[in-house]
């Protein structure tokens, strides 16, 4: 894992050292699609986790994301997000997650990657 640099990006956010580079073939293996949150709720017993059902055009996926300290579930419904769809399923606090919502880290909080223009559910990111 790369160590963080002490430089900042002008907003007190540490700039990480350059990560190892991957090939275009490695990147092409990651499948990201546009999804629309159709349901969201806190995971019982967790401060950080939200369980969402996300419509990716061909199906509705259940995903769990550590965004509850930054987002209220009701504010996520109908929001368009970026979802990594080809990850192996994982269990978080006993709840199966079938994908990963893409978010940036701003200070100590997650910020969801989203769109300013209308994009259809299931659209492939490249």
Backbone as CSV, one residue per row, in Angstrom:
resi,resn,N_x,N_y,N_z,CA_x,CA_y,CA_z,C_x,C_y,C_z
1,UNK,0.842,-1.173,0.000,0.000,0.000,0.000,0.888,1.236,0.000
2,UNK,0.540,2.215,-0.812,1.335,3.439,-0.906,1.158,4.278,0.352
3,UNK,2.236,4.939,0.757,2.157,5.809,1.922,1.653,7.174,1.496
4,UNK,0.945,7.849,2.417,0.439,9.170,2.095,1.547,10.203,2.150
5,UNK,1.487,11.157,1.269,2.413,12.279,1.247,1.931,13.313,2.262
6,UNK,2.805,14.217,2.649,2.411,15.287,3.548,1.928,16.511,2.783
7,UNK,1.990,16.475,1.470,1.499,17.581,0.657,-0.027,17.581,0.714
8,UNK,-0.638,18.702,0.404,-2.084,18.765,0.356,-2.529,19.256,-1.006
9,UNK,-3.803,19.045,-1.271,-4.383,19.462,-2.534,-4.965,20.870,-2.439
10,UNK,-4.493,21.664,-1.458,-4.978,23.025,-1.305,-6.187,23.127,-0.398
11,UNK,-6.692,22.014,0.106,-7.865,22.047,0.971,-7.670,21.153,2.190
12,UNK,-6.434,20.998,2.624,-6.060,20.194,3.790,-6.313,18.701,3.601
13,UNK,-6.587,18.271,2.387,-6.738,16.850,2.099,-5.384,16.300,1.705
14,UNK,-4.863,15.288,2.433,-3.560,14.733,2.059,-3.611,14.147,0.648
15,UNK,-2.554,14.340,-0.083,-2.440,13.769,-1.419,-1.626,12.490,-1.295
16,UNK,-2.206,11.341,-1.672,-1.458,10.095,-1.534,-0.283,10.040,-2.497
17,UNK,0.722,9.267,-2.107,1.836,9.015,-3.017,1.273,8.299,-4.247
18,UNK,1.994,8.366,-5.341,1.488,7.751,-6.570,1.289,6.251,-6.367
19,UNK,0.074,5.745,-6.678,-0.197,4.319,-6.504,0.462,3.502,-7.618
20,UNK,0.564,2.202,-7.413,1.095,1.356,-8.491,0.195,1.481,-9.721
21,UNK,0.779,1.487,-10.876,0.005,1.605,-12.119,-0.466,0.235,-12.584
22,UNK,-1.666,0.221,-13.205,-2.211,-1.015,-13.752,-2.332,-0.861,-15.264
23,UNK,-2.497,-1.970,-15.939,-2.646,-1.928,-17.395,-4.094,-1.598,-17.752
24,UNK,-4.306,-1.196,-18.985,-5.655,-0.934,-19.480,-6.477,-2.217,-19.431
25,UNK,-5.828,-3.355,-19.607,-6.531,-4.641,-19.533,-7.058,-4.885,-18.119
26,UNK,-6.247,-4.538,-17.097,-6.707,-4.674,-15.708,-7.913,-3.768,-15.457
27,UNK,-7.825,-2.521,-15.909,-8.925,-1.587,-15.711,-10.181,-2.059,-16.435
28,UNK,-10.024,-2.612,-17.621,-11.172,-3.064,-18.409,-11.934,-4.186,-17.719
29,UNK,-11.307,-4.865,-16.784,-11.978,-5.949,-16.048,-12.984,-5.415,-15.032
30,UNK,-12.857,-4.146,-14.646,-13.783,-3.545,-13.682,-14.990,-3.029,-14.457
31,UNK,-16.176,-3.558,-14.121,-17.387,-3.127,-14.819,-18.187,-2.199,-13.908
32,UNK,-18.316,-0.950,-14.343,-19.081,0.041,-13.592,-20.292,0.441,-14.412
33,UNK,-21.436,0.500,-13.737,-22.680,0.857,-14.407,-23.426,1.925,-13.609
34,UNK,-24.289,2.636,-14.310,-25.163,3.609,-13.669,-26.302,2.852,-13.004
35,UNK,-26.577,3.202,-11.766,-27.695,2.598,-11.058,-28.522,3.670,-10.384
36,UNK,-29.787,3.347,-10.143,-30.675,4.271,-9.444,-31.140,3.601,-8.164
37,UNK,-30.937,4.282,-7.048,-31.329,3.739,-5.752,-32.858,3.717,-5.688
38,UNK,-33.435,2.543,-5.455,-34.892,2.428,-5.360,-35.352,2.235,-3.921
39,UNK,-34.430,1.865,-3.048,-34.760,1.656,-1.641,-33.478,1.783,-0.832
40,UNK,-33.568,2.369,0.355,-32.392,2.491,1.216,-32.823,2.476,2.672
41,UNK,-32.028,1.793,3.504,-32.299,1.748,4.944,-31.002,1.485,5.687
42,UNK,-30.953,1.936,6.923,-29.786,1.667,7.763,-29.727,0.182,8.084
43,UNK,-28.503,-0.332,8.202,-28.311,-1.718,8.619,-28.405,-1.734,10.149
44,UNK,-29.335,-2.506,10.710,-29.486,-2.549,12.169,-28.172,-2.916,12.864
45,UNK,-27.844,-2.171,13.915,-26.638,-2.441,14.684,-25.379,-1.785,14.150
46,UNK,-25.492,-1.019,13.063,-24.325,-0.371,12.462,-24.542,1.142,12.386
47,UNK,-23.508,1.915,12.723,-23.556,3.377,12.573,-23.253,3.793,11.143
48,UNK,-22.484,2.970,10.424,-21.936,3.386,9.129,-22.635,2.804,7.907
49,UNK,-23.320,1.679,8.055,-23.793,0.956,6.872,-25.238,1.266,6.486
50,UNK,-25.437,1.402,5.181,-26.766,1.524,4.583,-26.926,0.406,3.568
51,UNK,-28.077,-0.278,3.629,-28.435,-1.298,2.636,-29.295,-0.613,1.590
52,UNK,-28.906,-0.785,0.320,-29.655,-0.181,-0.780,-30.033,-1.244,-1.796
53,UNK,-31.136,-1.000,-2.467,-31.494,-1.776,-3.654,-31.317,-0.802,-4.803
54,UNK,-30.489,-1.216,-5.778,-30.090,-0.320,-6.866,-30.479,-0.950,-8.210
55,UNK,-31.260,-0.211,-8.999,-31.706,-0.646,-10.322,-30.597,-0.359,-11.321
56,UNK,-30.019,-1.423,-11.912,-28.953,-1.246,-12.908,-29.437,-1.574,-14.323
57,UNK,-30.737,-1.421,-14.539,-31.285,-1.601,-15.881,-31.780,-3.004,-16.152
58,UNK,-30.945,-4.003,-15.904,-31.320,-5.391,-16.182,-31.763,-6.128,-14.926
59,UNK,-31.485,-5.555,-13.765,-31.854,-6.164,-12.483,-31.731,-5.124,-11.379
60,UNK,-32.262,-5.485,-10.222,-32.114,-4.648,-9.033,-31.170,-5.381,-8.093
61,UNK,-30.071,-4.725,-7.722,-29.037,-5.325,-6.873,-29.126,-4.795,-5.459
62,UNK,-28.847,-5.654,-4.497,-28.693,-5.212,-3.117,-27.223,-4.931,-2.863
63,UNK,-26.931,-3.730,-2.364,-25.567,-3.361,-2.018,-25.563,-2.715,-0.635
64,UNK,-24.454,-2.876,0.055,-24.267,-2.281,1.363,-23.088,-1.323,1.245
65,UNK,-23.269,-0.107,1.765,-22.214,0.897,1.666,-22.029,1.598,3.010
66,UNK,-20.789,1.940,3.306,-20.448,2.625,4.551,-20.606,4.122,4.437
67,UNK,-21.835,4.586,4.184,-22.087,6.003,3.937,-23.110,6.605,4.897
68,UNK,-23.538,5.853,5.908,-24.633,6.298,6.786,-24.289,7.520,7.624
69,UNK,-23.022,7.779,7.869,-22.660,8.973,8.646,-22.744,10.240,7.794
70,UNK,-22.834,10.097,6.478,-22.893,11.248,5.580,-24.232,11.395,4.865
71,UNK,-25.004,10.312,4.764,-26.250,10.337,3.998,-27.388,9.711,4.793
72,UNK,-28.574,10.324,4.672,-29.791,9.745,5.220,-30.374,8.823,4.151
73,UNK,-30.868,7.656,4.540,-31.432,6.736,3.547,-32.492,7.377,2.658
74,UNK,-33.384,8.176,3.228,-34.453,8.785,2.433,-33.903,9.718,1.352
75,UNK,-32.746,10.318,1.576,-32.134,11.205,0.588,-31.441,10.476,-0.543
76,UNK,-31.295,9.164,-0.411,-30.644,8.370,-1.448,-31.624,7.835,-2.487
77,UNK,-32.883,7.673,-2.113,-33.882,7.098,-3.018,-34.018,7.978,-4.259
78,UNK,-33.972,7.346,-5.410,-34.034,7.948,-6.756,-32.718,8.560,-7.211
79,UNK,-31.709,8.581,-6.368,-30.411,9.140,-6.741,-29.686,8.175,-7.690
80,UNK,-29.046,8.742,-8.721,-28.219,7.953,-9.635,-26.823,7.840,-9.039
81,UNK,-26.268,6.615,-9.073,-24.947,6.353,-8.508,-24.135,5.521,-9.484
82,UNK,-22.845,5.411,-9.207,-21.958,4.535,-9.967,-21.791,3.269,-9.139
83,UNK,-22.012,2.124,-9.775,-21.934,0.846,-9.084,-20.950,-0.074,-9.795
84,UNK,-19.975,-0.607,-9.039,-19.099,-1.649,-9.563,-19.910,-2.932,-9.476
85,UNK,-20.194,-3.551,-10.628,-21.139,-4.670,-10.649,-20.494,-6.051,-10.717
86,UNK,-19.201,-6.123,-10.982,-18.609,-7.454,-11.142,-17.699,-7.855,-9.986
87,UNK,-17.982,-7.349,-8.791,-17.278,-7.822,-7.598,-17.939,-9.089,-7.080
88,UNK,-17.157,-9.928,-6.453,-17.738,-11.092,-5.796,-18.593,-10.602,-4.636
89,UNK,-19.727,-11.268,-4.353,-20.563,-10.852,-3.220,-19.774,-10.882,-1.911
90,UNK,-20.135,-9.974,-1.012,-19.512,-9.904,0.311,-20.619,-9.752,1.341
91,UNK,-20.350,-10.172,2.580,-21.306,-9.997,3.674,-20.765,-8.943,4.630
92,UNK,-21.603,-7.945,4.915,-21.250,-6.890,5.858,-22.326,-6.876,6.939
93,UNK,-21.931,-7.109,8.175,-22.878,-7.175,9.295,-24.009,-8.157,8.988
94,UNK,-23.660,-9.259,8.317,-24.641,-10.298,8.015,-25.513,-10.029,6.808
95,UNK,-25.301,-8.906,6.100,-26.114,-8.545,4.940,-25.271,-8.711,3.685
96,UNK,-25.807,-9.436,2.702,-25.057,-9.654,1.467,-25.057,-8.398,0.603
97,UNK,-23.873,-8.073,0.072,-23.699,-6.944,-0.830,-23.238,-7.472,-2.176
98,UNK,-23.939,-7.081,-3.246,-23.639,-7.538,-4.598,-23.186,-6.389,-5.483
99,UNK,-22.123,-5.734,-5.066,-21.570,-4.610,-5.807,-21.009,-3.606,-4.831
100,UNK,-20.477,-2.524,-5.389,-19.912,-1.464,-4.559,-20.263,-0.117,-5.163
101,UNK,-20.818,0.762,-4.344,-21.101,2.127,-4.766,-19.791,2.895,-4.742
102,UNK,-19.531,3.683,-5.777,-18.290,4.440,-5.884,-18.466,5.790,-5.190
103,UNK,-17.502,6.113,-4.323,-17.523,7.388,-3.608,-16.098,7.892,-3.446
104,UNK,-15.972,9.197,-3.352,-14.694,9.830,-3.038,-14.644,10.043,-1.529
105,UNK,-13.465,10.333,-1.023,-13.323,10.704,0.374,-12.988,12.186,0.417
106,UNK,-13.836,12.952,1.097,-13.612,14.391,1.254,-13.442,14.652,2.743
107,UNK,-12.193,14.848,3.152,-11.925,14.960,4.579,-12.163,13.608,5.221
108,UNK,-13.157,13.539,6.079,-13.462,12.269,6.733,-14.813,11.709,6.320
109,UNK,-15.393,12.239,5.235,-16.707,11.753,4.838,-16.740,11.301,3.386
110,UNK,-17.577,10.299,3.090,-17.718,9.851,1.707,-18.610,10.802,0.915
111,UNK,-18.306,10.942,-0.374,-19.122,11.728,-1.294,-19.389,10.842,-2.504
112,UNK,-20.659,10.546,-2.734,-21.027,9.642,-3.823,-20.707,10.222,-5.195
113,UNK,-20.215,9.359,-6.086,-20.042,9.728,-7.495,-21.430,9.674,-8.123
114,UNK,-21.816,10.742,-8.810,-23.145,10.818,-9.394,-23.082,11.603,-10.701
115,UNK,-24.232,11.980,-11.247,-24.288,12.608,-12.568,-25.079,13.900,-12.530
116,UNK,-24.690,14.856,-13.368,-25.441,16.103,-13.491,-26.402,16.052,-14.670
117,UNK,-26.226,15.075,-15.562,-27.113,14.904,-16.704,-27.852,13.583,-16.549
118,UNK,-28.984,13.441,-17.237,-29.751,12.210,-17.157,-29.017,11.099,-17.905
119,UNK,-28.790,10.007,-17.214,-28.103,8.854,-17.777,-28.978,7.638,-17.489
120,UNK,-29.214,6.768,-18.478,-30.091,5.630,-18.226,-29.478,4.614,-17.264
121,UNK,-30.350,3.983,-16.471,-29.909,2.918,-15.583,-29.238,1.832,-16.420
122,UNK,-28.114,1.338,-15.937,-27.397,0.281,-16.625,-26.345,0.770,-17.598
123,UNK,-26.288,2.081,-17.868,-25.276,2.595,-18.793,-23.881,2.235,-18.272
124,UNK,-23.031,1.782,-19.163,-21.679,1.352,-18.829,-20.753,2.556,-18.754
125,UNK,-19.953,2.627,-17.693,-18.931,3.657,-17.583,-17.661,3.130,-18.226
126,UNK,-16.967,3.981,-18.949,-15.713,3.557,-19.568,-14.718,4.667,-19.579
